Amino acid sequence: MTEPLLSVEDLRVHFHTDAGVVKAVDGVSWSVAPGETLGIVGESGSGKSVSALAVMGLVPVPPARYESGRILFKGRDLIAADEKERRAIRGKEISMIFQDPLTALNPVFRVGHQIAEVIQAHEKIGRIPARAKAVELLGEVGIPNPRQRAREYPHQFSGGMRQRAMIAMALALDPLVLLADEPTTALDVTVQAQIMDLLIRLQADRGTAIVLITHDLGLVAGHADRVLVMYAGKVAELGTIDDVYYRPRHPYTLGLLNSLARMDQRRTDRLRPIIGQPPSLIRVPPGCAFHPRCPFATDVCRRDVPALEPKDGPDHLAACHHADQVELQQSPAAS
Amino acid sequence: MTALVEVENLVKHYPIRSGIVFKHDVGAVKAVDGISFELAAGETFAIVGESGCGKSTTARCVLRLIEPTSGTVRFDGEDITAAGTARLRELRREMQMIFQDPFASLNPRMTVRGILREPFRIHGLEEDGKVEDLLEMVGLLPEHASRYPHEFSGGQRQRVGIARAIALNPKLIVCDEPVSALDVSIRAQVLNLLEDLQKQLGLTYLFIAHDLSVVRHIANRVAVMYLGTMVETAATDDLFERPSHPYTQALISAVPVPDPNRERSRRRILVSGDVPSPVNPPSGCRFRTRCPKFANELSEAERQRCVDEPPALVDRGEGHPTACHYSEARTLV
C-alpha cells in the first residue's frame, strides 16, 4: 500500500452538553492513500461523520472538545495547526461534499459566483478567469449549458444538479482528498448512479483519495477499496471490502449484513435483524458497547472494552473478544 | 383470488392557476395519469419509482385521502370514489395507512395511549384493554402507553404508527415508505413485524417504496411507475429476473448490492439527465428523453414510434406487461 495521505490517529471528539458528555468519536483511527476510496459505514449516531468534520475543522469548539488524537495531512497535524494554515489546506487540498446540497450552497448567490469565490479565495486569479473556470468545472461534472447555468441560483437546479454543482466546487482546486458525507442519500437511485460514476471518473483522472461516508453497505461494496465500520463512536471493524464483507470478524458487521434485504437474490427466509437499538452516545454501555445486542456476548464483553486488533492479517482489524467465533459464521455476502 | 381493491384508469391532475381576479387554469401537474391495477386479498403489492413518479399520490387516492380527478377505485366491490362522507368514514375502518416519518405522523402532545385510543373514539367503539393488546402485538410494553412520542426511538415510533393502523382490524393497509427513515438494523425488525401481522391478521398491503431491495423481500407483485404512468408490472421474482422495460432495467442496475464481487462484475445502465416536469411530459413514451435504448439502439424510424405513440401496458412476450414498444427481457442481477 502507498503511504497514507491523510490519517486520523486515536481521535477523540467529545461534546459537552447539559445532558452529559456525548462521546461522538472515541478513539478512532483511519487513513486514506492517494487514489484510494475508504468507506466509513455506520448507523445514525454512530459518529461516522464527526471524524471527517474534524478533518475539515468544522466541529464547533465548544461544545466539542478534542480529548486526544492527531489528524496528519502530509505530515502536519491539522489539530495543532493555526487557523491560517488550516484555511490554506481546507477547500484546496482537502474538500468535502455534503448530503444536502441545498443547505451547503448559499441560496442568494449565483452558482457560478460561489464556485469562483472558492477559487479566488485560494489562488491569485482575477474575477473573470475565475468565472470562466467555474463554467468549465460545471461542464466537467456534466451540467448541460454550463455558461447559462452558472448564472442561475441553487433553487433553479434539480437535486442531482445541485449535487453536481457542489462536486464542481469541491473539485475546483484539484484537492488531494475528497470527503464525501452521504453524497447520494438525498438522490434517487438512477441519479445516485450518475453521481457515483462521476466521482469514480474524476478519481481515476486525478488520483484523488476519497472518504465515502454512508449508511449504504451496497454503495461501499461497489465503490470502496477498504471499509471502516463504526458503532457507538468506536471502530468495530476495518479492512478491505472483501475481508469485511466475506469474512466479517465483528458481530455487528455480521449482524448488519444479515439484516439486509437483498435485491439480487430470491427471498429465502425472514430477515435476521440485530435485536434492540443503537445506544445513545451519552450512555454507552460499559465494556463492549455492542454487548446488549450481541448474540456472542459473555461476561468479559460486559466488563472489558475490546481492543481493535489485527485478525488474519495486519490490514484486517476487529474490536471483538469473540472474533474467532464470528469467523465460523457464514457471511451472507458470500454468494 | 378475489380482488380486494380494483383501481381503474386513475388520474390525478393538480391544476396550475393563474390570474388575480379572473383565475383560470393554465396547465396541470399530471401526478398520476391513467393507471390501473388490482390488489388480491392477503397479498403485498408494491409500487416503486423515484421521487415525483406519482406513487404516493396513487396510494392516497386509493384511500381517498385526496380526490382523484377521474377513474374509479373499488374496495370489496364497492366504488369508493362515489361514497359519501358518512360511508367513507365507515370504510376507513377497513383501510388504514402507515406513514414514512413516524415523528411527523404522531401527535407530540398525546401519549401513546391517547394516540391508540383515538381510532376507537372516532368510530364510537369500546377500547377496554385494547391499547395494551395492540402494544404487545407490535412488540412494545404495556408501560409504554403513558409515554409521549419523543421518548421513543424511530423504530419504536414506527411500531406505534403500526399499532394505530391495525387498531380497528382493517383489511387493507397502505404502507407509504414505512422503513425508509429507519436505520438498517431497525429496518429489518419492522419489516419482520409487518410480515408477522399480515399473516396473523390476514392483511393486504399496498406498499409504496423506492428501495428495491426492501420491495424484492416483502412484495408478491411489483409495479414500476415513471412520471405518472405504470411502465411494468410483474410477480416480484419475475420483475427482478426478467426486467423488460428500459426504465426498470436502469433502476435495477443502479441499485448497489452488498456483495463486492458481484458489484465488480455488474454492468450499470446509466440514464441521462433528470426526470422531466410532470406539467409537460414528453409526447409518446414518457421515458424516451432519458431512455438508453432510445438513444443508442433504435433506428430513426423506430424512434419516431416512441415519439408519436404512447406505449400501452401489455404483455409483449416477456410473460408480464410492459409499456415499451421495444421491450426485451434482460438479466441484470
Interface residues (C-beta under 8 A of the other chain):
Chain A: E43 S44 P144 S158 G160 M161 D188 V189 T190 V191 Q192 A193 Q194 D197 H215 D216 L217 G218 L219 V220 A221 G222 H223 I241 D242 Y245 Y246 G255 L256 L257 S259 L260 A261 R262 M263 D264 Q265 R266 R267 R270 L271 R272 P273 I274 I275 Q277 P278 R293 A333 A334 S335
Chain B: E50 S51 S153 G155 Q156 D183 V184 S185 I186 R187 A188 Q189 L191 N192 E195 H210 D211 L212 S213 V214 R216 H217 I218 D237 F240 A250 L251 I252 S253 A254 V255 P256 V257 P258 D259 P260 N261 R262 E263 R266 R268 L270 V271 S272 G273 D274 V275 V333
